[in-house]
Amino acid sequence: MTNSESPQANAASTSRSSNATATDIAYIAVFAAIIMVLGFVAIPAGVFGVPIVLQNAAVILAALVLGSRRGFLTTLLFLAVGLAFPVLAGGRTTIAALGGPTAGYLVGYLIAALVAGAIAYRAPFSANRAVTTGIFIVAGYLGLFMQYLFGVFGMMLRLDLTFGAAWAAQLPFLLPDAIKVAVMIAIALAVHTAFPDLRGKLGKR
């Protein structure tokens, strides 16, 4: 009887896996689209041509909601689309951004998604909301730090700045970015509360 049921069980397992993959792709596409849409918001700041944007916070949101791997893939898809279309903040393409002082931030986006998503999905979620909130705060702001760090390296490379001067160039962004990330953390927590199965579907495979 076990042998006769085995093909059916395998078929059911394959079907569930296919459905899960399709769902993952849909989530990745939706969040990549959100990041692209937020590229229309860019406020000039500082003296090195690096604007205040919403895309960096949206990358962190994707990671907090989707987890490390899918957050990374979302960011990668966004940057890949940017190779052909001007979806980056300020109407730029990925290639144009890689040739300018913001090149390091793009690398930072990818690293931030990996780091923030990995930390966030270690939270106990409904088992302990206070701890989950604390972990999400750490995840969100560490992800932001990674964006800054690689942005600093990019500015050192492209603008021939010292390490200290490159960090000083981040000062105009600190408060706006801190506020944006706080909002994204709140949104991510609300999403996980509203859709408690999201973590199981996206983070445990």
C-alpha positions as MATLAB code, in Angstrom:
seq = 'MTNSESPQANAASTSRSSNATATDIAYIAVFAAIIMVLGFVAIPAGVFGVPIVLQNAAVILAALVLGSRRGFLTTLLFLAVGLAFPVLAGGRTTIAALGGPTAGYLVGYLIAALVAGAIAYRAPFSANRAVTTGIFIVAGYLGLFMQYLFGVFGMMLRLDLTFGAAWAAQLPFLLPDAIKVAVMIAIALAVHTAFPDLRGKLGKR';
ca = [
       0.000    0.000    0.000;
       2.904    2.281    0.787;
       4.374    1.645   -2.636;
       1.086    2.397   -4.391;
       0.666    5.653   -2.467;
       4.254    6.783   -2.966;
       3.798    8.180   -6.511;
       0.753   10.142   -5.343;
       2.654   11.494   -2.374;
       5.547   12.475   -4.621;
       3.182   14.190   -7.041;
       1.557   16.124   -4.200;
       4.937   17.144   -2.852;
       6.044   18.299   -6.303;
       2.836   20.291   -6.710;
       3.283   22.016   -3.349;
       6.885   22.816   -4.193;
       5.862   24.315   -7.551;
       3.151   26.408   -5.928;
       5.579   27.623   -3.281;
       8.134   28.568   -5.924;
       5.509   30.502   -7.873;
       4.487   32.312   -4.693;
       8.107   33.177   -3.915;
       8.607   34.575   -7.410;
       5.468   36.671   -7.043;
       6.640   38.136   -3.731;
      10.082   38.878   -5.151;
       8.572   40.580   -8.207;
       6.163   42.667   -6.116;
       8.843   43.926   -3.755;
      11.239   44.624   -6.631;
       8.478   46.708   -8.221;
       7.983   48.604   -4.952;
      11.699   49.418   -4.830;
      11.587   50.641   -8.438;
       8.542   52.852   -7.872;
      10.225   54.482   -4.896;
      13.076   55.421   -7.214;
      10.988   58.395   -8.312;
      11.747   59.992   -4.941;
      15.233   61.524   -4.746;
      16.217   64.645   -2.796;
      19.662   66.202   -3.463;
      21.835   66.319   -0.348;
      25.469   66.907    0.505;
      28.141   67.915   -1.974;
      29.106   64.611   -3.567;
      26.077   63.921   -5.763;
      24.504   61.327   -3.467;
      20.754   62.039   -3.003;
      18.410   61.140   -0.156;
      16.298   58.281   -1.527;
      13.619   55.838   -0.402;
      15.015   52.856   -2.286;
      17.625   52.058    0.331;
      14.905   51.747    2.990;
      12.719   49.679    0.638;
      15.564   47.187    0.232;
      15.632   46.768    4.014;
      11.845   46.375    4.078;
      12.047   43.579    1.507;
      14.676   41.796    3.585;
      12.730   42.130    6.835;
       9.559   40.793    5.225;
      10.933   38.152    2.868;
      14.059   37.013    4.660;
      17.677   36.895    3.577;
      17.655   34.873    0.353;
      14.480   36.284   -1.109;
      15.361   39.786    0.015;
      18.685   39.393   -1.779;
      16.973   38.083   -4.925;
      14.504   40.974   -4.817;
      17.360   43.471   -4.706;
      19.256   41.604   -7.412;
      16.169   41.654   -9.659;
      15.762   45.380   -9.093;
      19.384   46.034  -10.040;
      19.151   43.681  -13.033;
      16.137   45.550  -14.396;
      18.162   48.701  -13.854;
      20.722   47.487  -16.366;
      18.221   48.237  -19.134;
      15.802   50.709  -17.584;
      16.323   53.878  -15.479;
      14.678   52.546  -12.318;
      17.250   53.813   -9.826;
      16.708   57.005   -7.866;
      17.086   60.089  -10.018;
      16.153   58.199  -13.200;
      19.485   56.420  -13.529;
      20.377   52.968  -14.739;
      22.463   50.513  -12.753;
      25.320   50.956  -15.216;
      25.257   54.751  -14.777;
      25.207   54.390  -10.994;
      28.116   51.957  -11.052;
      30.144   54.563  -12.894;
      29.510   57.254  -10.281;
      30.057   57.880   -6.572;
      27.032   55.773   -5.597;
      28.508   52.497   -6.889;
      29.314   51.239   -3.403;
      25.765   51.766   -2.221;
      24.482   49.294   -4.816;
      26.792   46.620   -3.435;
      25.637   47.690    0.008;
      22.024   47.111   -1.018;
      22.772   43.452   -1.727;
      24.764   42.934    1.465;
      22.146   44.778    3.522;
      19.410   42.480    2.219;
      21.402   39.395    3.195;
      22.300   40.683    6.646;
      18.976   42.269    7.611;
      16.947   39.310    6.362;
      19.121   36.740    8.120;
      18.867   38.546   11.455;
      15.147   39.310   11.180;
      14.220   35.687   10.530;
      15.870   34.615   13.771;
      13.151   36.444   15.681;
      10.599   34.383   17.655;
       7.751   36.457   16.153;
       4.430   35.694   17.908;
       6.224   33.746   20.646;
       7.761   36.964   21.972;
       6.763   40.224   20.305;
       9.093   42.389   22.387;
      12.151   40.348   21.449;
      10.995   40.255   17.827;
      10.746   44.041   17.768;
      14.236   44.328   19.218;
      15.668   41.905   16.667;
      13.981   43.758   13.811;
      15.450   47.035   15.051;
      18.925   45.497   15.083;
      18.367   43.920   11.654;
      17.083   47.125   10.072;
      19.805   49.410   11.355;
      22.608   46.940   10.773;
      21.369   46.648    7.194;
      21.509   50.431    6.933;
      25.032   50.413    8.351;
      26.086   47.962    5.636;
      24.750   50.340    2.995;
      26.744   53.173    4.529;
      29.891   51.081    4.848;
      29.960   49.979    1.232;
      28.885   53.443    0.161;
      31.942   54.803    1.957;
      34.201   52.341    0.156;
      32.639   53.357   -3.166;
      33.177   57.039   -2.499;
      36.780   56.385   -1.500;
      37.294   54.577   -4.790;
      35.382   56.925   -7.099;
      36.111   60.279   -5.454;
      39.529   59.550   -3.968;
      38.308   60.485   -0.487;
      39.874   59.402    2.759;
      37.948   56.991    4.976;
      37.103   59.796    7.405;
      36.004   62.218    4.685;
      33.797   59.573    3.098;
      32.117   58.873    6.444;
      31.653   62.610    7.013;
      29.787   62.761    3.701;
      27.145   60.457    5.208;
      26.121   62.983    7.883;
      23.269   64.642    5.906;
      21.641   61.229    5.512;
      21.753   59.977    9.097;
      18.516   61.425   10.455;
      16.385   60.922    7.301;
      17.614   57.346    6.930;
      17.045   56.588   10.620;
      13.444   57.747   10.291;
      12.876   55.826    7.062;
      14.228   52.600    8.504;
      12.099   53.012   11.629;
       9.026   53.254    9.407;
      10.085   50.188    7.414;
      10.631   48.204   10.622;
       7.122   49.125   11.775;
       5.672   48.113    8.408;
       7.535   44.803    8.391;
       6.336   43.949   11.900;
       2.773   44.802   10.885;
       3.040   42.580    7.801;
       4.261   39.620    9.838;
       1.484   40.197   12.358;
      -1.167   40.330    9.632;
       0.268   37.347    7.758;
       1.700   34.992   10.394;
       2.274   32.226    7.835;
       4.578   34.414    5.771;
       7.713   33.415    7.621;
       6.930   29.721    7.380;
       6.228   29.938    3.681;
       9.223   32.061    2.838;
      11.843   31.427    5.433;
      11.867   27.729    6.271;
      12.626   26.122    2.944;
];
